[in-house]
Amino acid sequence: MLGFGRIGLALVLRQDNTFTNPILWADLADPEVFRVNDTYYYSASTMHYSPGAPLLRSYDLVNWEFVSHSVPELPGSQFYLNGSDHAAYVKGVWASSLGYRQSNGVFYWYGCIQGEGKTHIFTASNPEGPWTHHDPIPTCYYDLGLLIDTDDTMYIAYGAVDIHVAQLSPDGFSEVRSEVVYTEDAHRYIEGSRFYHIDGNYYIWITKPGDEQHVLKSTSGPWGPYEIREVIAQMKAPVEGAGAPHQGGLVSTENGDWLYMAFIDVYPGGRIPVLAPIEWDAEGWPQVVTDADGGWGVNYPAPIQTTKTVEGSGAYVDKFEGDVLGPRWEWNHNPDNDAWSLSPDGLVLNTATVCEGLYGASNTLTQRILGPKSQGTFRLDISGMIDGDQAGVTALRQDSAYIGIHKTDGVAQLVYVDGISMDSEQDWLTTSNGYVKAEGPVIEGADLWVRIKADITPSVLGDSSNIPRYASFWYSVDGQNFEQLGSDYALNAEWYFFMGYRFGVFNWAKKNLGGSLLVKEFALEMLD
């Protein structure tokens, strides 16, 4: 596979030795960032996508590459799609925590899997894996942050409004003690803990969701007492139209500098990371270094000078030539592993579900859309489809559309479908499987190229006016000449699905299993 999952957006590191925010215009929310010697790691939320909790690596905190996933498969039967309208959308991996234990050389991932009510644990001796699933702790450590202290004791800070600290057993697999260390009484809803021991003080880094960041500090130990201070509130983001920086966590460099990796809401594209330096006052309280106007800077000095770098760029081509899928791919819910494979010709998607629509279909494979504008092009071989099969490429979220083939009576009809939707007030129940809005030609040959162009620039500007953003759907029978099918599709920019739009490729059956789709190639390209 070309590029092997790399997303090192080298252009954010400028010739004047500064970097540009956002460091990644990719949906990577709730970041946990930490350093092991000269290497930095980044873990993120993925909700219902599987594998979950992607792990990224960097040597300069600016350019990153995907390495693996800490959660190879979401635990729980609800994370498998069976063709019904009920699924586990917006559940799964929320804000979780990852750390490295120097004493035994092991990475530990902890997360309360939403929909499970337990804190699951995965470990690995190598960031590439394999990752081992251990028995869960029967308590939901909601929005947790892991601290491996200087004496090797493991703690977890967690909770909402009431912030708890739990001490773990020496092996990290069970709870020894837990108590509330801070109760918010100022009518602020706080969550999103990250836990640190810095220069003798203990800090719990917490967010008021949406637009504020606060910090708890204890000079007496991990159990407190803690004082609270506001770090930032309603700070202007470095991207026009984005939400205020918040959540995320702190990370130190080898020379002792500290930085804050937050995220900003950029719907319809999700939540993307931004980086800023941290300074400390005389009493040990952290402060974000702002631009001249008091906002989060677009540019800052590069935090690290190194000759080590990650490879590749945001744009890449995947010909599915390896033995495993690259780490940039994630399935919509857990896949049916008996219904897909990698062959010498590419990725084979056999029909895994007899169903009526996209949201109930197993084995939709997704890729993050890069912002502000990018396109994803899939080269497909449709010769293995049988009557009743529906296959194609989608812009996937709570409101979705696709371009693809409906196979009926031996005819491969090219179609554009939109109006696919869920209801957030009914636990993301499918409310519409969509409607054919346009028909293209009957495809006589095997090869079909389908492309989605997507503009995920934030749709809410500073004056609160909503600017619609669109995706368009294209096809080609020769890979050179593309025609649009259907009209431009307005993307849903509401926040409460949390995840942003993704490119996805699918193949499901409306009649019988037995058909297949061959995905020969995927190309991700930036657009002006």
C-alpha positions as CSV (number, residue, x, y, z in Angstrom):
1,M,0.0,0.0,0.0
2,L,1.4,3.4,-0.9
3,G,1.8,5.8,2.0
4,F,0.8,3.2,4.6
5,G,-1.6,5.3,6.5
6,R,0.6,8.4,6.8
7,I,-1.0,11.8,7.4
8,G,2.1,13.9,8.0
9,L,0.8,17.3,6.8
10,A,4.3,18.7,6.3
11,L,3.0,22.0,5.0
12,V,2.0,23.1,8.5
13,L,5.7,23.4,9.4
14,R,6.8,26.6,7.7
15,Q,10.2,27.7,6.4
16,D,10.4,30.4,9.0
17,N,10.5,27.7,11.7
18,T,6.9,28.2,12.8
19,F,3.9,25.9,12.4
20,T,0.3,26.6,11.4
21,N,-2.9,25.6,13.1
22,P,-4.7,23.4,12.7
23,I,-1.9,20.9,12.8
24,L,-4.2,18.3,11.3
25,W,-7.5,19.1,9.6
26,A,-8.9,15.7,10.4
27,D,-11.6,14.5,12.8
28,L,-9.5,13.5,15.8
29,A,-11.3,14.6,18.9
30,D,-10.6,14.3,22.6
31,P,-6.8,14.1,22.2
32,E,-4.5,12.5,24.7
33,V,-1.0,13.4,23.8
34,F,2.2,12.2,25.6
35,R,5.9,11.7,25.1
36,V,8.1,8.6,25.3
37,N,11.7,9.9,25.1
38,D,11.8,11.8,21.7
39,T,8.6,10.3,20.3
40,Y,5.1,11.7,20.8
41,Y,1.8,9.8,20.7
42,Y,-1.7,10.9,20.1
43,S,-4.9,9.0,20.9
44,A,-8.4,10.1,19.9
45,S,-12.2,9.2,20.1
46,T,-13.9,7.3,17.4
47,M,-17.4,6.6,18.8
48,H,-19.0,3.7,16.8
49,Y,-16.2,3.3,14.3
50,S,-14.0,0.2,14.5
51,P,-11.2,-0.4,15.2
52,G,-11.3,2.4,17.7
53,A,-9.0,4.8,19.4
54,P,-6.5,5.5,16.7
55,L,-2.9,5.9,17.8
56,L,-0.7,8.5,15.9
57,R,3.0,9.2,16.2
58,S,5.2,12.3,15.8
59,Y,8.7,13.6,16.4
60,D,7.9,17.3,16.4
61,L,4.2,17.5,17.6
62,V,3.3,19.0,14.2
63,N,3.6,16.2,11.7
64,W,1.8,12.9,12.5
65,E,1.3,9.5,11.1
66,F,-1.3,6.8,12.0
67,V,0.3,3.8,13.6
68,S,-2.5,1.5,14.9
69,H,-5.7,1.4,17.0
70,S,-5.7,0.6,20.7
71,V,-9.2,-1.0,20.5
72,P,-9.0,-3.6,17.7
73,E,-12.7,-4.4,18.0
74,L,-15.4,-2.7,20.0
75,P,-16.5,-4.9,22.9
76,G,-20.2,-5.7,22.9
77,S,-22.7,-7.3,20.6
78,Q,-24.5,-4.0,20.0
79,F,-21.5,-2.9,17.9
80,Y,-22.3,-5.3,15.1
81,L,-24.8,-4.3,12.5
82,N,-27.5,-6.9,11.6
83,G,-29.5,-5.0,9.1
84,S,-32.0,-3.6,11.5
85,D,-32.7,0.1,12.1
86,H,-31.2,-0.1,15.6
87,A,-27.5,0.2,16.1
88,A,-24.9,1.7,18.4
89,Y,-24.4,5.0,16.6
90,V,-22.7,7.7,18.8
91,K,-21.8,5.1,21.4
92,G,-18.4,3.3,21.6
93,V,-15.1,5.1,22.2
94,W,-15.6,8.5,23.8
95,A,-12.9,10.5,25.6
96,S,-10.4,7.8,26.8
97,S,-6.8,7.8,27.9
98,L,-3.5,6.2,26.8
99,G,-0.2,6.2,28.6
100,Y,3.2,4.5,28.7
101,R,4.6,2.8,31.8
102,Q,8.4,3.1,31.8
103,S,8.8,0.3,34.5
104,N,7.6,-2.5,32.2
105,G,7.6,-0.9,28.7
106,V,3.8,-1.3,28.2
107,F,1.2,1.1,26.7
108,Y,-2.1,1.1,28.6
109,W,-5.4,2.3,27.1
110,Y,-8.4,2.9,29.4
111,G,-11.9,3.8,28.2
112,C,-15.5,3.6,29.4
113,I,-17.1,2.2,26.3
114,Q,-20.4,4.0,26.0
115,G,-23.2,1.5,25.9
116,E,-21.2,-0.9,28.0
117,G,-21.0,0.9,31.4
118,K,-17.5,-0.6,32.1
119,T,-14.0,0.7,31.8
120,H,-12.2,-1.5,29.2
121,I,-8.4,-1.9,29.2
122,F,-6.1,-2.7,26.3
123,T,-2.3,-3.0,26.5
124,A,0.6,-3.4,24.0
125,S,4.4,-3.5,24.3
126,N,4.7,-2.0,20.8
127,P,2.5,0.9,19.6
128,E,1.9,-1.0,16.3
129,G,0.3,-3.7,18.4
130,P,-0.9,-6.3,18.9
131,W,-3.2,-4.9,21.5
132,T,-4.5,-7.2,24.3
133,H,-8.0,-6.8,25.8
134,H,-8.1,-7.4,29.6
135,D,-11.1,-7.9,31.9
136,P,-12.9,-4.6,32.3
137,I,-13.1,-2.7,35.5
138,P,-16.9,-2.8,36.5
139,T,-17.1,1.0,36.9
140,C,-17.5,3.6,34.2
141,Y,-14.6,6.0,34.5
142,Y,-16.3,8.6,32.4
143,D,-14.1,11.0,30.5
144,L,-11.0,9.7,32.2
145,G,-7.4,10.7,32.3
146,L,-4.5,8.3,33.3
147,L,-1.6,9.3,35.4
148,I,1.4,7.0,35.9
149,D,3.1,8.7,38.8
150,T,6.8,9.1,39.4
151,D,6.6,6.2,42.0
152,D,4.9,4.0,39.3
153,T,1.5,4.2,41.0
154,M,-1.4,4.4,38.5
155,Y,-4.2,6.8,39.0
156,I,-7.3,7.8,37.0
157,A,-9.2,11.1,37.2
158,Y,-12.7,10.9,35.9
159,G,-16.3,12.1,36.1
160,A,-18.6,15.0,35.3
161,V,-19.4,17.8,37.8
162,D,-18.0,15.5,40.6
163,I,-14.4,14.8,39.7
164,H,-13.0,11.5,41.1
165,V,-9.6,10.0,41.5
166,A,-9.2,6.3,41.5
167,Q,-6.0,4.4,42.4
168,L,-5.4,1.3,40.5
169,S,-3.8,-2.0,41.6
170,P,-0.1,-2.5,40.9
171,D,-0.9,-4.3,37.6
172,G,-3.3,-1.6,36.5
173,F,-6.2,-3.9,36.1
174,S,-8.4,-3.2,39.1
175,E,-9.4,-0.5,41.5
176,V,-7.9,-0.1,44.9
177,R,-9.5,3.2,46.0
178,S,-11.7,5.9,44.6
179,E,-13.1,9.1,46.0
180,V,-14.4,12.5,44.9
181,V,-11.7,15.1,45.0
182,Y,-13.6,18.1,43.7
183,T,-17.3,19.0,43.3
184,E,-18.2,21.9,41.0
185,D,-20.6,24.3,42.8
186,A,-20.4,27.2,40.4
187,H,-23.1,25.9,38.0
188,R,-20.5,24.7,35.5
189,Y,-20.7,21.3,33.9
190,I,-17.1,20.0,33.8
191,E,-15.7,16.8,32.4
192,G,-12.9,15.6,30.1
193,S,-10.2,14.9,32.7
194,R,-6.5,14.7,32.0
195,F,-4.2,14.0,35.0
196,Y,-0.6,15.3,35.6
197,H,2.1,15.4,38.2
198,I,4.3,18.5,37.4
199,D,7.0,19.9,39.7
200,G,5.4,18.5,42.8
201,N,1.9,19.7,42.0
202,Y,-1.0,17.5,40.8
203,Y,-3.2,18.9,38.0
204,I,-6.5,17.7,36.6
205,W,-7.1,19.4,33.3
206,I,-10.9,19.7,32.7
207,T,-13.3,21.3,30.2
208,K,-16.6,23.0,30.4
209,P,-17.8,21.5,27.1
210,G,-17.9,23.7,24.1
211,D,-15.9,26.8,25.0
212,E,-14.0,26.7,28.3
213,Q,-10.9,25.0,29.8
214,H,-10.2,24.8,33.5
215,V,-7.6,23.3,35.7
216,L,-7.6,21.8,39.2
217,K,-4.4,22.0,41.2
218,S,-3.3,20.3,44.4
219,T,-0.1,21.0,46.3
220,S,-0.8,18.1,48.7
221,G,-1.0,15.0,46.6
222,P,-3.3,13.2,44.2
223,W,-6.2,13.2,46.6
224,G,-6.3,17.0,47.0
225,P,-7.6,19.3,48.2
226,Y,-7.8,21.0,44.8
227,E,-8.3,24.6,43.7
228,I,-9.8,25.5,40.4
229,R,-8.9,28.2,37.9
230,E,-10.1,29.1,34.5
231,V,-7.5,28.7,31.7
232,I,-9.4,29.9,28.7
233,A,-13.0,30.9,27.9
234,Q,-14.6,31.7,24.5
235,M,-11.2,32.1,23.0
236,K,-11.1,32.9,19.3
237,A,-10.1,29.8,17.3
238,P,-7.4,29.9,14.6
239,V,-9.9,28.8,12.0
240,E,-12.6,31.2,10.9
241,G,-16.1,29.9,11.9
242,A,-14.7,27.2,14.3
243,G,-15.7,26.7,17.9
244,A,-13.5,27.8,20.8
245,P,-10.5,25.6,21.6
246,H,-11.1,23.3,24.6
247,Q,-10.6,19.8,26.1
248,G,-7.5,17.8,25.0
249,G,-4.4,17.8,27.2
250,L,-0.8,18.9,28.0
251,V,2.5,17.5,26.8
252,S,6.1,18.3,27.6
253,T,9.1,18.4,25.3
254,E,12.5,16.9,26.1
255,N,13.8,20.4,26.9
256,G,11.0,21.1,29.5
257,D,8.6,23.2,27.4
258,W,4.9,22.5,27.7
259,L,2.2,22.7,25.1
260,Y,-1.5,22.3,25.0
261,M,-3.2,20.2,22.3
262,A,-6.9,21.2,22.2
263,F,-9.6,20.6,19.6
264,I,-12.0,23.0,17.8
265,D,-15.4,22.2,16.4
266,V,-15.4,22.6,12.6
267,Y,-18.7,21.0,11.6
268,P,-19.6,19.4,9.2
269,G,-16.0,18.1,9.5
270,G,-16.0,17.1,13.1
271,R,-13.4,18.2,15.7
272,I,-9.8,18.9,14.8
273,P,-6.6,19.5,16.8
274,V,-4.8,22.8,17.5
275,L,-1.6,23.3,19.4
276,A,-0.3,26.2,21.5
277,P,2.5,26.8,24.0
278,I,1.9,26.9,27.7
279,E,3.6,29.2,30.3
280,W,3.5,28.9,34.1
281,D,3.0,31.7,36.6
282,A,4.9,32.0,39.8
283,E,2.3,29.9,41.7
284,G,2.4,27.1,39.2
285,W,-0.8,27.9,37.2
286,P,-0.7,27.2,33.5
287,Q,-1.6,29.9,30.9
288,V,-2.0,29.6,27.1
289,V,0.2,31.8,25.0
290,T,-2.1,33.8,22.8
291,D,-1.7,35.9,19.7
292,A,-1.7,39.7,19.8
293,D,-5.5,39.8,19.9
294,G,-5.8,37.3,22.8
295,G,-6.9,34.5,20.6
296,W,-5.4,31.1,19.8
297,G,-2.6,31.7,17.4
298,V,-2.6,30.7,13.8
299,N,1.2,30.4,13.9
300,Y,3.6,29.6,16.7
301,P,7.3,28.8,16.9
302,A,8.0,25.2,16.1
303,P,8.3,23.5,19.4
304,I,11.0,20.9,18.5
305,Q,14.0,20.9,16.3
306,T,14.6,17.4,14.9
307,T,15.8,15.6,11.8
308,K,13.4,12.8,12.4
309,T,10.1,13.0,10.6
310,V,7.1,11.0,9.5
311,E,6.6,10.2,5.9
312,G,3.9,11.1,3.4
313,S,1.3,13.8,3.2
314,G,-2.4,14.2,3.7
315,A,-3.0,13.1,0.1
316,Y,-2.3,9.5,-0.6
317,V,-3.2,6.5,-2.7
318,D,-4.1,3.0,-1.3
319,K,-4.0,0.1,-3.7
320,F,-4.7,-2.4,-0.9
321,E,-1.5,-4.3,-1.6
322,G,-0.6,-5.2,2.0
323,D,-1.7,-8.1,4.2
324,V,-3.8,-5.8,6.5
325,L,-5.8,-2.6,6.0
326,G,-3.8,0.5,6.7
327,P,-4.5,2.3,10.0
328,R,-6.3,5.2,8.4
329,W,-9.3,2.9,7.7
330,E,-12.2,2.3,10.1
331,W,-15.4,0.4,9.7
332,N,-18.9,1.7,10.5
333,H,-19.4,-0.5,13.6
334,N,-17.5,-3.8,13.9
335,P,-17.1,-5.6,10.6
336,D,-18.2,-9.1,9.7
337,N,-14.6,-10.4,9.1
338,D,-15.9,-13.4,7.1
339,A,-17.2,-11.1,4.5
340,W,-14.2,-9.1,3.4
341,S,-10.6,-9.9,2.4
342,L,-7.5,-8.5,0.8
343,S,-6.7,-10.1,-2.5
344,P,-4.0,-9.6,-5.1
345,D,-6.5,-7.4,-7.0
346,G,-7.6,-5.3,-4.0
347,L,-10.1,-5.2,-1.3
348,V,-13.0,-7.6,-1.6
349,L,-16.3,-6.6,0.0
350,N,-18.8,-9.5,0.0
351,T,-22.3,-8.7,0.9
352,A,-22.6,-9.2,4.7
353,T,-26.1,-8.0,5.3
354,V,-29.5,-8.4,3.8
355,C,-31.1,-5.0,4.6
356,E,-32.9,-2.0,3.4
357,G,-30.3,0.7,3.8
358,L,-26.9,2.1,4.5
359,Y,-27.2,2.5,8.3
360,G,-28.1,-1.1,8.9
361,A,-25.5,-2.5,6.5
362,S,-22.3,-4.3,7.8
363,N,-18.9,-3.6,6.4
364,T,-19.0,0.0,5.3
365,L,-15.4,1.0,5.3
366,T,-14.6,4.7,6.0
367,Q,-11.9,7.2,5.7
368,R,-11.7,10.7,7.3
369,I,-12.3,13.6,5.0
370,L,-9.4,16.1,5.1
371,G,-10.3,19.7,5.4
372,P,-11.0,22.3,4.4
373,K,-11.7,20.6,1.0
374,S,-10.7,17.2,-0.3
375,Q,-11.9,14.5,-2.6
376,G,-12.0,10.7,-2.3
377,T,-11.9,8.6,-5.5
378,F,-12.6,4.8,-5.4
379,R,-11.9,2.5,-8.4
380,L,-14.4,-0.3,-8.3
381,D,-14.9,-3.6,-10.1
382,I,-18.7,-4.3,-10.0
383,S,-18.6,-7.6,-12.0
384,G,-19.2,-9.6,-8.8
385,M,-22.5,-7.9,-7.9
386,I,-25.7,-10.0,-8.2
387,D,-29.4,-9.0,-8.4
388,G,-30.5,-7.0,-5.4
389,D,-27.0,-5.7,-4.5
390,Q,-26.4,-2.0,-3.8
391,A,-22.8,-0.8,-3.7
392,G,-21.1,2.5,-3.9
393,V,-19.5,5.4,-2.1
394,T,-21.1,7.6,0.5
395,A,-20.7,10.8,2.4
396,L,-21.5,9.3,5.8
397,R,-23.0,11.0,8.8
398,Q,-26.5,11.4,10.4
399,D,-27.7,12.7,7.1
400,S,-26.0,10.9,4.2
401,A,-26.0,10.5,0.4
402,Y,-24.2,8.1,-2.0
403,I,-23.4,7.4,-5.6
404,G,-23.4,3.7,-6.7
405,I,-24.9,0.8,-8.5
406,H,-28.3,-0.8,-7.9
407,K,-28.2,-4.2,-9.6
408,T,-31.7,-5.3,-10.8
409,D,-32.5,-8.0,-13.3
410,G,-28.9,-8.2,-14.5
411,V,-28.7,-4.4,-15.1
412,A,-26.1,-2.3,-13.3
413,Q,-27.9,1.0,-12.9
414,L,-25.8,4.0,-11.8
415,V,-27.7,6.1,-9.2
416,Y,-27.4,9.0,-6.9
417,V,-29.3,8.7,-3.6
418,D,-29.8,11.3,-0.8
419,G,-32.3,11.9,2.0
420,I,-30.8,9.1,4.1
421,S,-31.3,10.1,7.7
422,M,-31.4,9.2,11.4
423,D,-33.3,10.7,14.4
424,S,-31.1,11.9,17.3
425,E,-34.2,12.0,19.6
426,Q,-34.9,8.3,18.9
427,D,-31.4,7.0,19.7
428,W,-30.3,7.4,16.2
429,L,-33.0,5.3,14.7
430,T,-33.0,5.2,10.9
431,T,-35.9,7.4,9.7
432,S,-35.2,7.3,5.9
433,N,-33.2,5.0,3.7
434,G,-33.1,7.8,1.1
435,Y,-34.5,8.3,-2.4
436,V,-33.0,7.9,-5.9
437,K,-32.6,11.5,-7.0
438,A,-30.8,10.9,-10.3
439,E,-29.9,8.0,-12.6
440,G,-26.8,7.8,-14.7
441,P,-26.0,5.4,-17.5
442,V,-26.3,1.6,-17.2
443,I,-22.7,0.4,-16.6
444,E,-21.8,-2.3,-19.1
445,G,-18.2,-3.0,-18.1
446,A,-16.6,-4.1,-14.8
447,D,-14.6,-0.9,-13.9
448,L,-16.3,2.2,-12.4
449,W,-14.6,5.2,-10.8
450,V,-16.7,7.0,-8.2
451,R,-15.7,10.3,-6.5
452,I,-16.9,12.5,-3.8
453,K,-15.8,16.1,-3.5
454,A,-16.4,17.6,-0.1
455,D,-16.2,21.0,1.4
456,I,-16.0,20.7,5.2
457,T,-15.1,24.3,5.9
458,P,-16.9,25.4,9.1
459,S,-20.4,26.4,8.2
460,V,-21.0,28.9,11.1
461,L,-19.2,32.2,10.8
462,G,-18.4,34.7,13.4
463,D,-21.7,36.6,12.9
464,S,-23.5,33.3,13.6
465,S,-24.8,33.1,10.0
466,N,-24.9,29.6,8.6
467,I,-23.1,29.1,5.4
468,P,-24.1,25.7,3.8
469,R,-21.3,23.4,2.8
470,Y,-21.7,20.8,0.0
471,A,-20.5,17.5,-1.3
472,S,-20.8,16.5,-5.0
473,F,-20.8,13.0,-6.5
474,W,-19.0,12.1,-9.7
475,Y,-18.4,9.0,-11.9
476,S,-16.2,7.9,-14.7
477,V,-15.9,4.7,-16.8
478,D,-12.3,5.4,-17.9
479,G,-10.7,7.0,-14.8
480,Q,-10.0,10.2,-16.7
481,N,-13.3,11.9,-17.6
482,F,-15.7,12.5,-14.7
483,E,-19.3,13.7,-14.8
484,Q,-21.3,14.8,-11.8
485,L,-24.5,12.9,-11.0
486,G,-27.2,14.6,-9.1
487,S,-27.1,18.1,-7.6
488,D,-24.8,19.3,-4.9
489,Y,-25.6,17.8,-1.5
490,A,-25.9,20.1,1.6
491,L,-23.9,18.6,4.5
492,N,-25.4,18.5,8.0
493,A,-23.4,20.8,10.3
494,E,-25.2,20.0,13.6
495,W,-22.8,19.0,16.4
496,Y,-24.6,16.3,18.3
497,F,-23.5,13.4,16.1
498,F,-20.0,14.4,17.3
499,M,-18.2,12.7,14.4
500,G,-17.8,14.6,11.1
501,Y,-18.5,13.4,7.6
502,R,-16.5,10.5,6.2
503,F,-15.9,8.9,2.9
504,G,-17.2,5.4,2.9
505,V,-17.4,2.4,0.5
506,F,-20.2,-0.2,0.9
507,N,-21.9,-3.3,-0.6
508,W,-25.1,-4.7,0.8
509,A,-27.8,-7.0,-0.4
510,K,-31.6,-6.4,-0.6
511,K,-32.3,-9.9,-1.7
512,N,-29.7,-12.6,-1.1
513,L,-26.1,-12.8,0.0
514,G,-23.4,-14.0,-2.4
515,G,-22.5,-10.9,-4.3
516,S,-19.2,-9.0,-4.1
517,L,-17.5,-5.7,-4.8
518,L,-13.8,-5.3,-5.6
519,V,-12.2,-2.0,-4.5
520,K,-9.1,-1.7,-6.5
521,E,-7.8,1.7,-5.4
522,F,-8.6,4.7,-3.2
523,A,-7.1,8.1,-3.8
524,L,-7.4,11.0,-1.3
525,E,-6.6,14.4,-2.7
526,M,-6.7,17.9,-1.4
527,L,-8.8,20.5,-3.3
528,D,-8.3,24.3,-3.6
